Amino acid sequence: KAPTKGPLIKAPLPKQASRKGGLVAGYPAAVLPAVPASRIGSSSVSPSGTSLQVALDSTAPHSLADVLRFYRVQLAKSGFRDTVAPAVGGSSAVSFPRPGQDNLVLTVTPTGKTTSHYTLFGTLHTSTG
């Protein structure tokens, strides 16, 4: 179970890396999982001091509403709140701030009635404040 307070990641942070077709080594999948049955296009991690920038680009066999619901439920377990964010036409975006410094943005675009493309991007920290 992820904590609702305090840091979600710990030092030492992974080295900067990216991967096509899967999760890169060091990606915090326990905190930021991919939607079940997703086909991962790419993922990346980039450390800087006590922060870790993360990105996930995937396609899921789920509707836009189902992808949004999955992340709202998963991220709430770690203390993230959700707020609608601006998005380009046809897409939906949600910002997930977390008390302290962590912040994520999810953008979902339907690619069919029951398929969606989504990106999850944000920054996690090894300390709060």
N, C-alpha and C positions, 0 to 999 in steps of 0.2 A: 504494500500500500504506500502510495506517495504521500509525503507530508503536505499539510495545508499551510504550514508556516515554516520559515527558514529556507535555506538553499535547497534546490532540487538536484543540483549537481555538485560534485566535489573536485578539488584539485588532486592530482595534476590533471589539467585539461588535455584533451587529445591534440595532436598536431593538425594543422590545416590540411584538409583533404576533401576530395569529392569522389563520387562513384556514380557511374551510369548503370541502371538496371538493378539496383539494390541499395541497402542501407550501408553507408560508409562506416568504417571502424570508428568508434567513438561517438556515433550518433546516439543521443539519449532516448532510445526506443521505449524504455520503461516509463518515461515521463511523457514522451510525445510519440505514441504509437501510430503506425499507418492504419488506415481503415482496413478491416478484414477483407481479404481477397484482392487487395490493391495490386496493380502492376506499377512498380516503382520506376519512374523514368530516370530520376537522379536524386541524390542527397549530398549534403555537404556540411562540414563543420569548420569553423574558423575561430580560433581563440585569440583573445586580446586581454592581457592582464587577468582580471577575475571574471571576465565575461566570455561566453561561448555563443557565437552566432550560428544558427542552425537553419537548414533549408531542406524541404522535402517536396518533390514534384511527382505527382502520381495520378493514375487513372483508376477509378473504382467502379465495380459493377453495382453501383447504388445511386439512387436519385440525389439531387442537390440537397433536399430536405434531410435525407438519411445521413449524408456526410456531415452536414451542419449539426445534426442531433448527436452523432457519434462524438464529435469533438467537444460539443458543449458538455456532455456527460463526462467524458474522459478528463477534460481539463479542469472541470469543477472539482474533481477529486483531489487535485493538487492546489486548490485555492484560486484558480483563475476565474475572473468574472468575464462576461461577454457583453460587447457593445457593437451594434451595427456600425460598419465602416463604409466609406465611399468605395464604389466598385464601378468598373466599366460596364457598359450595356450588356445585359444577358448574364452577368455574373453576380454573385453575392459575396460580400466580404464581412468578416467579423474580427474585431480586435479583442484580444484576450489579455488585458493587463492583470498583473498579480501584485498584491501588496509587496513593497520592496522595489526591485528594479526589473523584474522579468516582464517581458511583453512579447506577444505573438500576434500574427495576423494570418488568418485563413481566408483564402479566396477560392470559391468553388464555381465552376462553369458547367452547366449540363451539356453533355455531348450526345444525349439520346434520352429517351423516357426513363431509362433505369441505369444510365451510366453518367459519370461525372469526372471531370478533370479537376484536381485540386492542388493548391500549393500552400504549404505551411512554412512561414518564415518568422524568425524572431531571435531574441537574445535571452539567454539564461545566465545567472550569476552564481558564483561560488559563495558569495556573501550578500547579505541584504542591507539596505540602507540608502 
